[in-house]
Amino acid sequence: MHAYDKQGLVDKLQELPPECIAEVEDFIDFLRQRRRRLAVGKPSEERIFPTISVGEWPQGLSLHREKLYGDDGR
């Protein structure tokens, strides 16, 4: 970011009410943490997929196409 861009950002910040400045500060902290995580190679929360267990599969369960849809070829 160039110096003139930073000054424009500072000018915009000065126009905001205090509660909005707190939100901006929180967002900046978030961006800094995300950059640190990515730099160290730790997976971020966005890349962790949830897993859901639905229990054990029933005995004799078959997922063969013929068993699911019949054997008429469709």
Steps between C-alpha positions, in 0.01 A plus 500: 500500500633843411529785747217694334274195526576472870418865556170459318420208726587703808273779377212256457561355846485845657152550355361183660319487834688320783296177479588465131867557573485209745359278221776610263760420765349153552511437126863611479587261785322220314696571180830504689425167671399341169822617335706356787320166479553477127866600531569221752306245295239423765160418354248775548143440614377556145685189381392261775200297388256372759446126532170351601466147632172325432600182677589160362375375165226236517607138455458381144466851353583496132564810294526313171304673226293192425392472864408870519325545164424154371670328209315659209807706402368845585 
